[in-house]
Amino acid sequence: MSDFIDTPSCLARENCPPLSILHDDYHLIAINKPAPLLTQAPPGILSLEAMVKAFIKEKYQKPGGVYLGIPHRLDRPVSGVVVFAKNTKAAQRIHRQFEQRLVEKRYWAAVAGEIPEETGIWENWLRKIPAESRTVPAEPDEPGAKFACLAFRVIHRFPGGTVLELTPQTGRMHQLRVQAALRGHPILGDDLYGSQHPFGPCWQNPREKVIALHARELILNHPVSREPLRLIAELPEYWQLLGWNG
């Protein structure tokens, strides 16, 4: 069960969510990031990084700046597990695990349509559009093309859609979102990749949109003890609109 900590007053805003802390020790802190909060942003813009720094500064009464290593990120409209390192040694060791693909990641995604198979593998060649936050399918010999592979497992079916557990074997930009859309099953709410179905709370600003993709589980080795650390993030409440809460 995660601990909910009120955001320090220096970052208090009407739309600022509390921190949902999954793990906290001297070397690292893990948070269940709400969507559509940015993982990282320039100074003056609310982000998970800024909130965690403010929390650490207040909790430990740090007079100066707070170091926070960011070995990975989640897209703005995606919720779930994010890990930060509290010192350079931990940052280097955790970053190395992500770089060498030693970290196990599992996502939950609600997609449009019925997927008949219970399990399977999706493989594609993808290419990031230069200077854009978008990825497209590509031919293997196309400049910039990279191989993308993930495993899927059906964990729930609902009228008009399917909830999948996705385990990426590669780490490409928007990989899960693109690979689902390429098969005619875009993630709900993901209009960037063709979704026609809204998802989550109502919004007025496009930056407030969320999609039905949640970083459910992350397993890595603790940077100091080297023991496996399993981090699980509970689903946001609005997923219950699908008739399922995990």
N, C-alpha and C positions, 0 to 999 in steps of 0.2 A: 504494500500500500504506500502510495506516495504521500509526502508531506506538503501541505499547501501553506506557503509563506506570503504574507502581504508584501507587495512591492514597496521598497523604501520610498519615503516621501519625496525624495529628490527626483523620482521618476513618475510620481503619481499623476495619472490622467484618468479621465472618465472612462475611456475605453481600454485601459491598461489591465490586462488579466493578472491574476496572482501567479507566482512561480509554483509549478508542480514539480517538486524535487524527488527524483527517483533514487539518487545516491549522492552522498557528500562526504568526502574525507579530505585529508591534507593534500592529496595529489590530484584528485579529479572531482568533478561534479557533473551529474547527469540530470537533464530536465526533460519533462514531457512538453515539448513546444506546442503552443496552440497555433492554429491557423487563424488569420493570415499574418501572423507576426513574422517579421524578417529575422533570420538567424543573425545577420550582421548588417550594419548600415553605417553611413558616415555620421560624425558627431552631430547631435541635435535631432536625429531621427530615431524614434523608438525602435529598439531591436532586442532580441533575446540576449545578445552579448552585453548590451548596456545594462539590462536589468540584472543579469547575473553579477556583473562587476559591482553594481551598486549594492546588491545583497551581500557580497563578500566583504566589501568595504565597511558596511554597517555592522555585520555580524562580528568581524574580527577587529573592528575599530582601527582600520588601517589609515594612517595619516597621509600617505602618498597615493600613488597610482596603484592599480590592481593589474597584475599580469593574468592573462587568460589566453591559452592556446586553443585554436579552433581547428581540429583535425578533419572535420567534415561539416556539411551544411544540409539543411532541408530547404526546398523551395518555399516561397512565401505561402502558397495556398495549401501546403502539406503540414500535417500535425505529426507528433511522435517524438521518439527518443533522439536527443542531441547530447553529445558528450563534450565537455570542455576540460582542458588540462589547467591546473593551477600553478605549475612551475615548468621551467624549460626542460628538465629531465623527463618529466611525465609527458610533456608535449612531443618530444622527440620519439619516445618509445611508442606512444599511441599513434602518432603519425606514421611511423614505420609499419605498424600493423595494418593500417588502412591502405598504405601504399603497396604492401605485399599481399593484399587481399586475404589477410588472416582473420579479419573481423566478419562474423556471421551476421547478416542482416535479413530480417523478414518484415515484409510490409503487408498490410491488409488493404485491399482495393475493392470498391463496389463498382462494377462495370455494367454497361447496358447490354441487354440480351442474355440469352441462355447459352452457356458453354457446355456442350454435351459431355466432354471428357471430364473425368474426375481429377486427373493429374496430367502433366505433360511438360514439354520443353518448348520454349519459343526462341528462335534464332533469326537474327536479321543483321544486315549491314546498315549502319546509320552514319549520318554526316551532320555536324553542327553548322548552321548557317553563320558565316562570319559576321561579327558585329550585331548579332541578334540572339535573343534568348529563345532559340527554337532549334529543333532537330528534325531532320527529314530522312526518309529511306534513301539508300544509296546502292550502287553497284559495287561489288568487291574491289574492282580495279579503279574506282573513282577516287580522285584526290581528296584526302581527308576522311575517307570511309573507314569506319572501325566496326569490328565484329561485336555484336551484342547478344547475350544469352541469359535467359532466366528460366527458372522452374516455377510452375504454378500448381496450386492445389485448391480445389473447390472446398470452401468451408461453410457456405450458406447459399441458399437459393431463395429469391423473393420474386414476386410478380414483376416481370419485365427485366430482371437483372440477376446478377450473380456476384457473390462476395468471394474473392480469391485471396489466398496467401501467396505472395510473390517472393521468391528468393533469387535475387540477382547473382549471376556468376561473373558478370563484368560490371564496370562502373562508367556508364555513358550518360551524358547530359539528357535528362528527361526520358531515360531509357524505358522505364516501366510505363510511362504515359504513352509514349510513341508505340511501343510494341503492342499494347492493348488496342490502341486505336487502329493500327494497321490490320488487325484481324476483325474489324467491325465492331469492337467492344470498347469504345472509349470510356475512360473513367468518368463517372457522373460529375457534372459541374465543370469538366475540363474543356471549355469551349475552344481553347487554343488548339486542341487536337480533335475537334469535331463533335464534342458532346452536345446533344440537343436537350439534355435533361438538367435542370437546376438542382443544386444540392446545398444543404446547410442553411444557415440563417439568411434572412433577406439582407440585401446590401444596397447602398446608394452609390458608393464609389467602387469602380472595378477592382481597386486594390484590396477591397474587403472580401472579395470572393474566396470561397474555399472549394476544394475538390475532395472527392471521396478516396483519398489516399492517405494512409496512416502508417508511420514507421513504428510498427508494433514491438519489435524485439531486436536487440543488439547484444551480441556476445563477443567479448574481447578478453584478453588477459590483462589483469591489473598491472599497471606499469611498474610497481615495486614488488608486490607479493608474488606476481606472475600467476596467481590463481585465476581461474575463469570467473568472469563477472558477467552475469546475465541481467540485462535491464529490460523491463517490460513496461510499456506505456499503455494505460487504459484509453479506450476510445472516447472521443468527445461525445457529449450527451446527444448532439443532433443526429448521430448515427442511428439512434433509436427510431427515427422516422422510417427506417427501412424495415421495422418490425424485428429488429435484432440488435443486441448490444454487446455481442462478443461473449 
